[in-house]
Amino acid sequence: MKAKATFEEVLSRIPGPVTEDWLMGERFAVALTHGSMSIEYYAPIGDDPQTPHEQDEVYFIHRGIGKLVIGGKRHSCKAGDCLFVAAGVKHRFENFSSDFGTWVVFWGPKGGESP
């Protein structure tokens, strides 16, 4: 089991493979996994094409500024902020700086945990 990941190593794997959804290459890379938990680094460029996820997630804004739209409500965010998105909720980053990057933690069952 991998117990440590460095920002430099994870960032070196972005961009990832080109896919239908990520024409300029995936803008995220997995840092650590354990059971249902996955920690990734996400660094969108230009726009944020992500779709709702099957698990609950927490974003820890690492650098830059922007807005996270969660279910239609806009939340300003900057380095040091922490934001929660429940499983299945539509969300995206917008108006983010060119240096924007965030750690994201996914965990729990598909459909999210009960409130």
N, C-alpha and C positions, 0 to 999 in steps of 0.2 A: 504494500500500500504506500503510495506516494504521500508524504506528510508535509512537503514544502514546495511552493512554486514561487518563482521570482517574477516581478513585473517585466523585467527585461526579456526573460526567456519566453513568457507568454506573448508579449507584444511582438516578438520576432516572428511569430507564426501568423500574424495579421498583415496583409490579407491572406485568407485561406483560399480554398478551391473556388473556382468560378462555377456557379450553379445558375439555374433558371431564376431564382430569387435574388441572387447576388452576382450580377453581371460583371462587377469589378472585383470579385473575390469576396468571400465571407469576411465580415468585419468583426468577428468574434473568435475567441480561442478558449478551449477548456483548460483550466489551471489544475483543478483537483476534483476527484469524485470519490464518493463513499456511500454505498447503499443508494437511497433515493436522492442524495445531495450532490449537486454539481455547482462548482464555482467557475465562472467564466469572466473574461474581460471583453467588453464591448466598446468599439470605437467606430461609430458610424461616420460616414462622410457624405455631405450634401443633404441627403434625406434618410429617413429611418423606415425601412420597408418591413419591419417586424410585424408579426401577427400574434394574436393571443396565444399564450402558452398553456400547457396542460397542468402545470404545477404552480403553486404559489412562488413568488419571487421577491427578493429585496435587492434594490440597487444601492450601492455605496459609490457616490460620485467621487471619482479619483482626481480628475482635473477638468478645467474648463467650466463653462456655464451653459445653461439652456433651459428649456421647459419640458416637463414630462406631462403629456396629456394622458390622463387615466379616466376611462369611461366618459370622455368629453370635458372633464375638468382639468384646467391647466395649472401646473405647479412649477414655479420657478425653482431652479436647482443650481447648485454650485459645488465646487470641491468641498468635501466634508459632509455633505448632506446625505441622508438615508431616506429612501422612499419604498413603500410596499405596494405591490400589485397582486391582487388575488388571481388565482387560476381562472383562465377563460375570459378575463376582462380585456377589452380592446385598449391598447396603449401604444404610444410612440413618443420619441423625442423630437422636438422641433426647435428651430431658432437656436441651435447649439453652436458653440464656438468651434473653430477649426482644430483646436487641440483637445476637444471633448473626449473623455473616456471614463468608463464606469465599470466597477466590479459588479457582477450580478450573481446572486445565490439562488438556486432553484432547490426545492426540497418537497418532500411529502408525496402523498398519493395523487394520481391523476384526478383532476377536478378540485384539488386543493383540500385543505383541512377545514373542518367545521368551525364556524365563528365561536 
